[in-house]
Amino acid sequence: MPKVTALCYLSSIIFYGMGYLKTWVINNAVTEPMNTYDFTINVSLATGYFVLAIFFAITGSLFFYVKYHRDQKNIKFKVIKIPQLTKPEYDLDLYRRMSS
């Protein structure tokens, strides 16, 4: 796995955790007095962290996909020729029997 992919996945996990913690703060806000301004900031931060987590996951997957397909193009395959089978003599007769 490329280093960039691992870094993107790690960043995605970190941002997902930060978004989850902000969501946890919002869910526990019922017990604490919290004004609308604080609530809006926490919702915006949680949404931003989740968007960054998705962005880094997609970016890491894209780097992994590109690296994998670039390596696949460098592989040389050995072509094996398979001899053609000959048709039996009764092939035409069998076709006539099946179609009628």
Backbone hydrogen bonds in HBPLUS format (Angstrom, degrees):
<---DONOR---> <-ACCEPTOR-->    atom                        ^
c    i                          cat <-CA-CA->   ^        H-A-AA   ^      H-
h    n   atom  resd res      DA  || num        DHA   H-A  angle D-A-AA Bond
n    s   type  num  typ     dist DA aas  dist angle  dist       angle   num
A0006-ALA N   A0002-PRO O   3.14 MM   4  6.52 162.3  2.17 152.0 156.2     1
A0007-LEU N   A0003-LYS O   2.93 MM   4  6.12 157.0  1.98 147.7 154.2     2
A0008-CYS N   A0004-VAL O   2.89 MM   4  6.10 155.4  1.96 147.1 153.8     3
A0009-TYR N   A0005-THR O   2.91 MM   4  6.15 161.9  1.94 153.6 158.3     4
A0010-LEU N   A0006-ALA O   2.95 MM   4  6.09 157.0  2.01 145.5 152.1     5
A0011-SER N   A0007-LEU O   2.93 MM   4  6.11 158.6  1.97 145.7 151.7     6
A0012-SER N   A0008-CYS O   2.90 MM   4  6.08 149.2  1.99 143.2 152.2     7
A0013-ILE N   A0009-TYR O   3.00 MM   4  6.28 154.4  2.07 147.0 152.8     8
A0014-ILE N   A0010-LEU O   2.99 MM   4  6.27 158.0  2.04 148.9 155.1     9
A0015-PHE N   A0011-SER O   2.91 MM   4  6.11 167.6  1.92 153.6 156.5    10
A0016-TYR N   A0012-SER O   2.93 MM   4  6.04 150.3  2.01 142.9 151.6    11
A0017-GLY N   A0013-ILE O   2.98 MM   4  6.18 156.3  2.04 145.1 151.1    12
A0018-MET N   A0014-ILE O   2.96 MM   4  6.27 153.4  2.03 148.2 155.8    13
A0019-GLY N   A0015-PHE O   2.94 MM   4  6.11 155.5  2.00 145.0 151.3    14
A0020-TYR N   A0016-TYR O   2.88 MM   4  6.11 153.2  1.95 146.6 154.5    15
A0021-LEU N   A0017-GLY O   2.94 MM   4  6.19 153.5  2.01 145.4 152.3    16
A0022-LYS N   A0018-MET O   3.05 MM   4  6.32 153.3  2.12 143.8 150.6    17
A0023-THR N   A0019-GLY O   2.94 MM   4  6.19 151.2  2.03 144.7 152.9    18
A0024-TRP N   A0020-TYR O   2.86 MM   4  6.11 146.2  1.98 143.7 153.6    19
A0025-VAL N   A0021-LEU O   2.97 MM   4  6.26 147.3  2.07 143.7 151.9    20
A0026-ILE N   A0022-LYS O   3.07 MM   4  6.36 153.4  2.14 142.9 149.6    21
A0027-ASN N   A0023-THR O   2.94 MM   4  6.24 157.1  1.99 148.0 154.1    22
A0028-ASN N   A0024-TRP O   3.01 MM   4  6.18 145.8  2.13 143.1 151.9    23
A0029-ALA N   A0026-ILE O   3.20 MM   3  5.11 160.0  2.24 102.0 107.5    24
A0039-PHE N   A0035-ASN O   3.18 MM   4  6.44 161.2  2.21 150.9 156.7    25
A0040-THR N   A0036-THR O   2.89 MM   4  6.04 158.3  1.94 151.6 156.5    26
A0041-ILE N   A0037-TYR O   3.07 MM   4  6.30 157.6  2.12 147.6 153.6    27
A0042-ASN N   A0038-ASP O   3.01 MM   4  6.24 163.7  2.04 151.3 155.3    28
A0043-VAL N   A0039-PHE O   3.01 MM   4  6.23 155.1  2.08 146.8 153.8    29
A0044-SER N   A0040-THR O   2.95 MM   4  6.11 160.9  1.99 147.5 152.9    30
A0045-LEU N   A0041-ILE O   2.88 MM   4  6.08 160.5  1.92 151.6 157.2    31
A0046-ALA N   A0042-ASN O   2.94 MM   4  6.04 162.5  1.97 145.4 150.3    32
A0047-THR N   A0043-VAL O   2.98 MM   4  6.14 163.3  2.00 148.9 153.5    33
A0048-GLY N   A0044-SER O   2.90 MM   4  6.07 160.2  1.94 147.5 153.5    34
A0049-TYR N   A0045-LEU O   2.87 MM   4  6.10 157.6  1.92 151.7 157.5    35
A0050-PHE N   A0046-ALA O   3.00 MM   4  6.23 158.5  2.04 149.2 154.9    36
A0051-VAL N   A0047-THR O   2.95 MM   4  6.16 155.6  2.01 149.9 156.8    37
A0052-LEU N   A0048-GLY O   2.94 MM   4  6.16 157.4  1.99 147.4 153.5    38
A0053-ALA N   A0049-TYR O   2.91 MM   4  6.13 151.0  2.00 143.9 152.2    39
A0054-ILE N   A0050-PHE O   3.03 MM   4  6.30 158.4  2.08 147.3 152.0    40
A0055-PHE N   A0051-VAL O   2.91 MM   4  6.10 160.7  1.94 149.0 154.9    41
A0056-PHE N   A0052-LEU O   2.90 MM   4  6.09 167.8  1.91 154.0 156.1    42
A0057-ALA N   A0053-ALA O   3.02 MM   4  6.15 150.8  2.11 142.8 151.2    43
A0058-ILE N   A0054-ILE O   2.97 MM   4  6.17 162.1  2.01 153.1 157.3    44
A0059-THR N   A0055-PHE O   2.90 MM   4  6.09 160.3  1.94 150.0 156.2    45
A0060-GLY N   A0056-PHE O   2.93 MM   4  5.96 161.6  1.96 143.0 148.0    46
A0061-SER N   A0057-ALA O   3.02 MM   4  6.17 154.6  2.09 142.1 149.2    47
A0062-LEU N   A0058-ILE O   2.90 MM   4  6.10 150.4  1.99 145.8 154.2    48
A0063-PHE N   A0059-THR O   3.01 MM   4  6.33 160.1  2.06 152.1 156.2    49
A0064-PHE N   A0060-GLY O   3.03 MM   4  6.22 157.7  2.09 144.7 151.1    50
A0065-TYR N   A0061-SER O   2.86 MM   4  6.01 157.7  1.90 148.3 154.4    51
A0066-VAL N   A0062-LEU O   2.94 MM   4  6.13 164.9  1.97 153.1 156.6    52
A0067-LYS N   A0063-PHE O   3.00 MM   4  6.13 164.5  2.02 148.0 152.5    53
A0068-TYR N   A0064-PHE O   2.94 MM   4  6.06 159.4  1.98 147.4 153.5    54
A0069-HIS N   A0065-TYR O   3.02 MM   4  6.21 165.7  2.04 151.8 155.1    55
A0070-ARG N   A0066-VAL O   2.94 MM   4  6.03 145.3  2.06 145.5 155.3    56
A0071-ASP N   A0067-LYS O   3.04 MM   4  6.22 153.3  2.11 145.3 151.7    57
A0072-GLN N   A0068-TYR O   3.03 MM   4  6.29 142.3  2.18 140.1 151.0    58
A0073-LYS N   A0069-HIS O   3.24 MM   4  6.37 141.2  2.40 136.3 143.8    59
A0074-ASN N   A0071-ASP O   3.31 MM   3  5.42 139.2  2.49  98.2 108.6    60
A0075-ILE N   A0072-GLN O   3.38 MM   3  5.48 157.0  2.44 101.4 107.9    61
A0091-ASP N   A0088-PRO O   3.30 MM   3  5.51 159.6  2.34 111.7 112.7    62
A0094-LEU N   A0090-TYR O   2.85 MM   4  5.99 155.1  1.91 151.4 158.1    63
A0095-TYR N   A0091-ASP O   3.04 MM   4  6.25 148.6  2.14 143.5 151.6    64
A0096-ARG N   A0092-LEU O   3.07 MM   4  6.35 152.8  2.15 145.2 152.1    65
A0097-ARG N   A0093-ASP O   3.05 MM   4  6.34 151.5  2.14 144.9 152.5    66
A0098-MET N   A0094-LEU O   3.05 MM   4  6.23 152.5  2.13 144.1 151.1    67
A0099-SER N   A0095-TYR O   3.05 MM   4  6.18 148.2  2.15 145.8 153.6    68
